[in-house]
């Protein structure tokens, strides 16, 4: 559909990624370790949430994780009700679906060291991609995969 002025409605900006978790505190700890600024949790419920997500009697606890520019990156959500049920194993990196998010970092090795010291691991190893980027996947709580990308050989940008 196109408006009278020829504009075709569509995406105009990034808002956030919704991340549903069982352990809100552990996920916030991981995202903070990566360098995101996590706000204070808020609890929400009501008919408007039920209608948006198609569930009944919803109560959620939400933390917004923001990037260095202050923009929202993740809406981290833990459902108090209804319960999600049985846990599935963390999916492999090649499983179809939204599988990872990527962030630029200033020191991949330093972030990977912090991640490992905190008890999490890399999915593979740190790789030099064509002398342009150092890349590494890290796996956080509940299977969350984050790709870290450090630009090499020139000013950040």
Number of C-alpha atoms within 10 A of each C-alpha: 8 8 8 7 6 8 9 10 9 7 6 6 6 9 11 15 14 13 15 19 18 16 13 19 12 14 21 22 15 20 20 14 14 18 14 21 18 20 12 9 17 11 13 14 15 12 11 11 16 14 11 8 9 9 12 14 12 20 18 19 17 22 21 22 23 20 16 10 7 10 14 18 19 21 18 23 22 22 19 16 14 12 11 12 6 6 8 8 8 13 14 11 17 7 9 8 8 8 14 14 12 13 13 16 19 14 13 20 16 11 17 21 13 16 19 13 10 12 10 16 17 18 16 12 12 17 13 15 12 8 10 13 17 20 22 21 22 22 20 20 19 17 17 18 22 20 18 24 23 19 20 15 9 7 6 10 5
